[in-house]
Amino acid sequence: MFLTISTSGTAALPATDLGFLLHKHPDNAQRFSTSYGTAHVFYPEADAERCTAALLLEVDTVALVRRGKGKGKGKGRGGAPDAALAQYVNDRPYAASSLLAVALSGVFSSALRGVCNARPERAAAPLPLRIEIPALPARGGPELVRRLFEPLGWAVTVEPVALDTEFPQWGASRYVRLVLESEALTLAEALRHLYVLLPVLDDAKHYWVASDEVDKLLRAGEGWLPRHPEQKLITSRYLSRRWSLTRQAMERLELVRLAEADDSEVEAIDNAVEEETETEERPAPLAVQRREAIVAALSASGAARVLDLGCGQGQLVQELLRDVRFTEIVGVDVSMRALTIASRRLKLDRMGERQASRVQLFQGSLAYTDNRLKGYDAAVLSEVVEHLDLPRLPALEYAVFGHARPRTVLVTTPNVEYNVRWETLPAGHVRHGDHRFEWTREEFRAWAAAVAERYGYGTEFVPVGPDDPEVGPPTQMAVFHRNDTEKEAKAA
Ligand code: SAH
């Protein structure tokens, strides 16, 4: 197993600095014993213009078998004879593979982490790199090799290796000769790409994949894996297709991706969502007017502890947090993705302790009763009811008005009559693909009256947005007050 790393340089920036970056002096040939054999590091060429470091791994197949970490295939004694033989006679000694990746991380561990006290500025900077691997097992062929390396900024030359050069008619083996070239990457990035992608291409890990492999993968994949188009294939193969680990890694990568997304990206998501949600109006978008109306109604009710049910991406929670009258704000949504974006928006991880103690986000479905929702002053259902199928609505009504029973409940929903005023909305269409229904003012009032009657609440209706004399406002809001509190208030 063999790979070379070359760089070029000038008198001012000599190529031999590669020796500092790899923490291996170009004048010495060095040996390192690893658990699977001996790794040699030497420099076939080393001057100011060009410097090449070679890593050669001599695998001790006997040691490999003795360690008992062969990948489940015939553990020697008791196995089929040819399986036992395959442990000794296989391609391990010749081909780059997961073993080479392990050697790479062992021999060049500081370089992999980008640590170089002697030349820190060079370790941090991209440099011209050429990496050659003469025999790389590549399950998926040259095409997959390209799909893995090209998105990372490598110019890729990949040639299938003939099964036997004397018999070209036998066709290609599963090996390729790979040359990677780039001027845009640091050495640490390059090594981390190899560390992850060599075993992915080999697709036959020689050792048992334990759960700490997820950590190793995410660490080595930092900065590139979360955005790699083949992220799923890489993750799944790296983790030897252990589905539970793969899923765990994919979820963590998604969180990393969202955490890396800067505020402008969150804004962009917002804008897309808001555009999707409704056609906007100048000057204040309807979503803003709706939040203002909700905050005003909450303040009027004197609520301090508030539930935002179906909080989506957390815009209202953020607004409520700015107002000290709201001492406790809880956002609930069924969508984990929405909650992740909400926590990113609120910067929950960077929030001071006092602020953090006022806010909570959790996942839950409003179609089920939930004791965590009990004991609050008010609950908001902003643009949520129309996302439930009508037959499921009574379950939500019971969960909120019958079980959680806050003193005040605010419900907003589109007024379908107003849709004729949206110039861009084709006649007869709802405002959002996920709306299961949209109500007229009369339908909404009838629904609210029935719920209020059943659960002992009184209702008021508030228009949100311009109240058109003919078709009414774009958004309609019902404010429910629990009847027994009115009695309590009178008694007090
Ligand atoms: N309240 C926000 C988001 C409205 S979009 C706003 O006014 O902008 C509707 C939200 O309700 C979505 O985030 C969706 O995930 C959530 N939702 C839909 N059905 C739900 C259910 N059964 N339980 C909890 N949340 C639900």
Residues whose N, C-alpha, C, O or C-beta is under 5 A from the ligand:
A	BS01	SAH	L309 G310 C311 G312 V332 D333 V334 S335 A338 G364 S365 L366 A367 S382 E383 V384 H387
